[in-house]
Every structure is written in structure tokens, then in C-alpha cells.
């Protein structure tokens, strides 16, 4: 009798090992019991849609732009920030969505916690070790917070006087307002916009149609040289001292060598 029980147990083990991996065999001295084991699905990263290249391109930056251009255009119509600027900042600040801060925290614009932030946060080494950065559940939230960050701070107020097609004015204005410490920040944004033709998104209408091109609005900058004054610069670019001060948010006529001034 004992031999028969052992034989049946061995058969049961062999049969169940050939079946689904979802069952576990548990044997006792007198019987064989099959217990159900629940399989756990692997966790999916929140930024998986960025990590996987879009089928139409193998370029990470192009894939990033394709993914987030609709969001940038939506925010442009809601808040008045050029979609080209938002996308260029996202590309530059997040490494096209591949930076550690973007992957870990969905923070695509390098926005730090700052006073009053009540959301989630994460520590990240930047200008200093272990700085506090904002953390979001979704990348889309990062885009909205980027808009609110610019809207709710007085130092960016002059930017919203510019047209949303004036991406050069916005690029230089962001640097003057203190968004970044990199002296070449405006040039880097403009280079990205030109390389990927991002200014085309600035002409997309709320209904998705493409607006007709308007005459270009020439925007240029002047790097202050030794001997320059606001008056001499104004004469050179056929503008006025008052206009230069207004555009550059200057409270006095004092300028310094190497300073970038927006002139129109």
C-alpha cells in the first residue's frame, strides 16, 4: 500500500511539472496537494513611453519632441508661453527625458522645491550636493508646473508682454530674469529650436490648424563692449534708450562689459 501511495505522488509531481508554472506542488506523507500561486506583474516605470523610442524615429530628442509637443502647444494656448521655448527647455533641462531627475521624478525643467512647495520632492546634486527638487507623478504635471512657475513670479512678467512667436525674445528674457546661470543659455535654446524647427509649433492654432506665417519680427542682441553706453547702442540699432531699458528690465543706465542686451 505504501508503495502505491509513493508511486501516485511521483506521478502527480511529474504531471504537474509539465503544466502551468502557476501551481506549486506540496506533498505530505499521505497525499499530494496543489496550491495556487499568484504571479506578480513587474512594475512599469512612469517614463516608459520616453524610454521606448517612437517607431517613426530613432533619435531620442526627436522622440521626446513628438511625445510632448501636443502638451507644449496646449500650455501655450492656456498660458501664453511659446511651445518652442517650453520644448527646448524640456530637451535641454532633461536631456530629452533621459536625465536622472526626469526618470526618477518626472521633473523635466529642473525646478527646485523653493519656498512654499508642498508637493513631493527628491534630493539631487546640482549647483550644490543634495539639493531639493520637485517630484511629480506624471511628466504632464511637470509641464503645467513649469508654466505656473513662470506665471507666478514677478521677474518673468515682462516675458508675457512678448508675442508667443518671439522665441528669441523669450530665450534672452529667461536668462535676464535669472532662470539659469549659464551665460549661453539663450543661445542653447535658440540652437535647439532652429535645429528641430520647433518654432512651427508656435503657429499651431487651438483647433490644431497651422496659422499662416506672419512677417518676421527681427530680434537681436548686443554684447556690451568697452566704451558702450545705452545711448550709443540705441543709435546703432535705431531704437531708443527708453525702449532698451524697458525690454531689458533695466532700472538705471548702468551697463557692464560683456552684458547681453536685447535690442529691437
C-alpha positions as CSV (number, residue, x, y, z in Angstrom):
1,X,0.0,0.0,0.0
2,X,2.8,2.4,0.9
3,X,4.5,1.7,-2.5
4,X,1.3,2.6,-4.3
5,X,1.0,6.0,-2.4
6,X,4.6,6.8,-3.2
7,X,4.1,5.9,-6.9
8,X,1.0,8.1,-7.1
9,X,2.8,11.0,-5.5
10,X,5.7,10.7,-8.0
11,X,3.2,10.6,-10.9
12,X,1.5,13.7,-9.6
13,X,4.8,15.6,-9.4
14,X,5.8,14.7,-13.0
15,X,2.4,15.6,-14.4
16,X,2.2,19.0,-12.6
17,X,5.8,19.9,-13.6
18,X,4.7,19.7,-17.2
19,X,1.8,22.0,-16.7
20,X,1.4,25.7,-15.9
21,X,4.0,27.4,-13.7
22,X,1.2,28.9,-11.6
23,X,0.8,25.8,-9.4
24,X,3.1,24.7,-6.6
25,X,3.2,21.0,-5.5
26,X,3.1,20.5,-1.8
27,X,3.3,16.9,-0.6
28,X,2.5,15.3,2.7
29,X,3.1,11.7,3.9
30,X,-0.3,10.6,2.7
31,X,-1.4,12.9,-0.1
32,X,-0.4,15.4,-2.8
33,X,-1.9,18.9,-2.6
34,X,-1.8,21.5,-5.4
35,X,-1.7,25.1,-4.1
36,X,-2.4,28.1,-6.4
37,X,0.4,30.8,-6.5
38,X,-0.4,34.3,-7.8
39,X,2.1,35.8,-10.2
40,X,3.0,39.5,-9.7
41,X,3.3,41.7,-12.7
42,X,6.6,43.7,-12.9
43,X,6.4,47.4,-12.1
44,X,6.3,49.6,-15.2
45,X,8.4,52.9,-15.0
46,X,6.3,56.0,-15.3
47,X,8.5,57.3,-18.1
48,X,8.5,54.1,-20.1
49,X,6.8,55.9,-23.0
50,X,10.0,58.1,-23.3
51,X,12.5,55.2,-22.8
52,X,10.9,53.3,-25.7
53,X,11.8,55.1,-29.0
54,X,8.8,56.2,-31.1
55,X,8.7,54.0,-34.2
56,X,9.0,56.9,-36.6
57,X,12.4,57.9,-35.4
58,X,15.5,56.5,-33.6
59,X,16.6,60.0,-32.3
60,X,15.9,60.4,-28.6
61,X,15.4,64.2,-29.0
62,X,13.0,63.8,-31.9
63,X,11.1,61.1,-30.0
64,X,10.9,63.4,-27.0
65,X,9.6,66.3,-29.2
66,X,7.0,64.1,-30.8
67,X,5.8,62.9,-27.4
68,X,5.5,66.3,-25.7
69,X,4.8,68.8,-28.5
70,X,1.0,68.4,-28.0
71,X,1.3,69.2,-24.3
72,X,3.6,72.2,-25.0
73,X,1.1,73.6,-27.6
74,X,-1.8,73.1,-25.1
75,X,0.1,75.0,-22.4
76,X,1.0,77.8,-24.9
77,X,-2.7,78.4,-25.6
78,X,-3.5,78.3,-21.9
79,X,-0.7,80.4,-20.6
80,X,1.0,82.3,-23.5
81,X,4.4,80.6,-23.3
82,X,5.8,79.7,-26.7
83,X,5.6,76.0,-27.3
84,X,9.1,76.2,-28.9
85,X,10.6,77.6,-25.7
86,X,8.9,75.0,-23.5
87,X,10.0,72.1,-25.7
88,X,13.6,73.5,-26.0
89,X,13.8,73.9,-22.2
90,X,12.5,70.4,-21.7
91,X,15.1,69.0,-24.2
92,X,17.9,71.0,-22.6
93,X,17.0,70.6,-18.9
94,X,16.0,66.9,-19.0
95,X,18.4,65.6,-21.6
96,X,15.4,64.8,-23.8
97,X,13.7,63.0,-20.9
98,X,16.7,60.8,-20.2
99,X,18.2,62.6,-17.2
100,X,18.1,61.0,-13.7
101,X,15.9,63.8,-12.5
102,X,13.4,63.3,-15.3
103,X,13.4,59.5,-14.9
104,X,13.2,59.4,-11.1
105,X,10.9,62.4,-10.6
106,X,9.3,63.3,-13.9
107,X,10.9,66.8,-13.4
108,X,11.6,67.9,-16.9
109,X,12.6,71.5,-16.2
110,X,15.0,71.2,-13.2
111,X,12.6,73.2,-11.0
112,X,13.8,73.2,-7.4
113,X,11.5,73.0,-4.4
114,X,11.7,76.7,-3.4
115,X,9.8,78.2,-0.5
116,X,6.1,77.2,-0.3
117,X,6.4,73.9,-2.2
118,X,4.1,71.4,-0.6
119,X,4.3,68.5,-3.1
120,X,6.7,65.6,-3.2
121,X,10.4,66.2,-3.5
122,X,13.6,64.4,-4.2
123,X,17.3,65.3,-3.4
124,X,19.6,65.7,-6.4
125,X,23.1,67.0,-6.8
126,X,23.1,70.2,-8.9
127,X,24.9,73.5,-8.0
128,X,25.2,72.0,-4.5
129,X,25.1,68.5,-3.2
130,X,21.7,67.1,-2.1
131,X,19.5,70.0,-3.3
132,X,15.7,69.7,-3.1
133,X,13.9,69.3,-6.4
134,X,10.2,68.9,-7.1
135,X,8.8,65.4,-7.9
136,X,5.7,64.7,-10.0
137,X,3.7,61.7,-10.6
138,X,3.4,62.4,-14.4
139,X,5.5,64.4,-16.9
140,X,2.4,66.3,-17.9
141,X,2.3,67.8,-14.3
142,X,5.8,69.0,-14.7
143,X,4.8,70.9,-17.9
144,X,1.9,72.6,-16.1
145,X,4.1,73.4,-13.1
146,X,6.7,74.9,-15.4
147,X,4.0,77.3,-16.8
148,X,2.8,78.2,-13.3
149,X,6.4,78.8,-12.2
150,X,6.8,81.5,-14.9
151,X,3.4,82.9,-14.4
152,X,3.5,83.5,-10.7
153,X,6.9,85.1,-10.4
154,X,7.2,88.9,-11.0
155,X,10.7,88.6,-12.5
156,X,9.2,86.8,-15.5
157,X,6.3,89.3,-16.0
158,X,8.0,91.2,-18.9
159,X,8.2,88.0,-20.9
160,X,4.4,87.8,-21.2
161,X,4.5,91.2,-23.0
162,X,6.2,89.4,-25.9
163,X,4.4,87.6,-28.6
164,X,4.3,83.8,-28.3
165,X,6.1,83.7,-31.7
166,X,9.0,85.7,-30.4
167,X,11.1,82.7,-29.2
168,X,14.3,84.7,-29.3
169,X,13.0,87.4,-27.0
170,X,11.8,84.7,-24.6
171,X,15.2,82.9,-24.7
172,X,17.1,86.0,-23.8
173,X,14.4,87.1,-21.4
174,X,14.6,83.9,-19.4
175,X,18.4,84.4,-18.9
176,X,18.0,88.0,-17.8
177,X,15.3,87.0,-15.3
178,X,17.6,84.5,-13.7
179,X,16.1,81.2,-14.9
180,X,19.6,79.8,-15.5
181,X,23.1,80.7,-14.5
182,X,24.6,79.5,-17.8
183,X,25.6,82.6,-19.8
184,X,25.0,80.8,-23.1
185,X,21.5,79.6,-22.0
186,X,19.7,81.7,-24.6
187,X,21.9,80.6,-27.4
188,X,21.5,76.9,-26.5
189,X,17.7,77.2,-26.5
190,X,17.8,79.0,-29.9
191,X,20.1,76.4,-31.3
192,X,17.7,73.6,-30.3
193,X,14.7,75.5,-31.7
194,X,16.4,76.1,-35.0
195,X,17.8,72.5,-35.3
196,X,14.5,70.8,-34.8
197,X,12.3,73.6,-36.3
198,X,10.4,73.9,-33.0
199,X,9.0,77.4,-33.9
200,X,6.5,75.7,-36.2
201,X,4.6,74.6,-33.0
202,X,4.2,78.3,-32.1
203,X,1.9,78.7,-35.1
204,X,-0.5,75.9,-34.3
205,X,-4.0,77.1,-33.5
206,X,-6.2,75.8,-30.7
207,X,-8.1,73.7,-33.3
208,X,-4.9,72.1,-34.4
209,X,-4.6,74.0,-37.7
210,X,-1.4,75.8,-38.7
211,X,-1.6,79.6,-38.8
212,X,-0.2,81.4,-41.8
213,X,3.2,82.8,-41.4
214,X,3.4,86.4,-40.4
215,X,6.2,88.8,-41.3
216,X,9.3,88.0,-39.2
217,X,9.9,90.2,-36.2
218,X,13.6,90.8,-36.0
219,X,15.1,90.4,-32.6
220,X,18.8,90.7,-31.9
221,X,21.1,91.1,-29.0
222,X,24.1,93.2,-28.4
223,X,27.0,92.3,-26.2
224,X,28.2,95.4,-24.4
225,X,31.8,96.4,-25.3
226,X,34.2,98.8,-23.7
227,X,33.0,102.4,-24.3
228,X,29.4,101.4,-25.0
229,X,26.6,103.4,-23.5
230,X,22.8,102.9,-23.8
231,X,22.7,106.0,-26.0
232,X,25.3,104.7,-28.4
233,X,23.7,101.3,-28.5
234,X,20.3,102.8,-29.2
235,X,21.7,104.9,-32.1
236,X,23.4,101.8,-33.5
237,X,20.2,99.8,-33.7
238,X,17.9,102.7,-34.5
239,X,16.0,102.5,-31.3
240,X,15.7,104.5,-28.0
241,X,17.3,104.2,-24.6
242,X,13.8,104.0,-23.1
243,X,13.0,101.0,-25.2
244,X,16.2,99.2,-24.4
245,X,15.7,99.7,-20.7
246,X,12.1,98.6,-20.9
247,X,12.9,95.4,-22.9
248,X,15.8,94.5,-20.6
249,X,14.1,95.5,-17.4
250,X,16.8,98.0,-16.5
251,X,16.2,100.4,-13.7
252,X,19.2,102.6,-14.5
253,X,21.6,103.5,-17.3
254,X,24.3,101.4,-15.8
255,X,25.6,98.5,-18.1
256,X,28.6,96.3,-17.8
257,X,31.1,94.9,-20.3
258,X,30.0,91.5,-21.6
259,X,26.4,92.1,-20.7
260,X,23.8,90.8,-23.3
261,X,21.2,93.4,-24.2
262,X,18.1,92.7,-26.2
263,X,17.7,95.3,-28.9
264,X,14.8,95.7,-31.4
